[in-house]
Amino acid sequence: MKNFVDCSFITDFKDTNNLFLIDCRFDLFDSNLGYDLYKKDHIPSAFFLDINKDICGTSQVHGGARPLADIDILSSKLSSIGIDSNSTIVVYDEKIYSSPRAFLQLKYMGYKNVYILNGGFTAWKLNNLPTTSSIPSNHKTSCFKINLNEDIVCDMSYVKKSIINNNIVLVDSRDNNRYTGEFEPLYSKPGHIPGAINIPWHKNIADSGYLKSLDIVNDNFKSLKDKEIITYCGSCIEACINYVLLDELSYNVKAYIGSMSDWVSYDENIVQKS
């Protein structure tokens, strides 16, 4: 697989000075949980990056609850721990939930050798591999030249144009009851972007945290094979799970970074319920 690695990729990696592990555990409703879990135990030598404070930018009136990070600030932080253009980066969370958002952000900035740990920290522990509570020291400061990959993301104006384009399909990646508007814990307007279909992210990830078979994943999306796909959710966490799987299968896909939190911030934007 091109976007995912297993635990043996880490344990067998030869050039350990060029391997960087990023712990990005995260909870949608508890902003401190990720770092609390990291402090308790994590994969040895892993650094922690906070989804809200590091991987995502600061929320404004528009743009979504978790916009793209300030790339100068984030690249400086990554450089300070020794990551450069040639580094190999493995991002992980508790299973597979928030790590695809970190993957997308790093790929957007131009980092090439970025991977997601299949099964996350749960898989690491199930394999009886060592953990630690020690915080690693920074490597020597490196240099990284930003090379934005803007084709993998899109904004609201692009989404609006896509609604009337039969060759583009919007995929709402949230649970079905949020797509239909029956349940909405976070945003003022329940429902979905007009014309979007619903393929919940958890249809593609097993309860164990591992990817389901790529054949199963492909079956979930195969009717869209000839379309351009835009994934979205509430704040582009769950959308990135579907994004990275579609990219794995070589579909034509972008992620709407602002997602519903951006869409509903404009009074004129219609939200459908069904």
Secondary structure, 3 states (H helix, E strand, C coil): CCCEECHHHHHCCCCHHHEEEEECCCCCCCCCHHHHHHHHCECCCCEECCHHHHHECCCCCCCCCCCECCHHHHHHHHHHCCCCCCCEEEEECCCCCCHHHHHHHHHHHCCCCEEEECCHHHHHHHCCCCCECCCCCCCCCCCCCCCCCHHHEECHHHHHHHHCCCCEEEEECCCHHHHCCCCCCCCCCCCECCCCEECCHHHCECCCCCECCHHHHHHHHHHHCCCEEEEECCCCCHHHHHHHHHHHCCCEEEEECCHHHHHCCCCCCCCECC
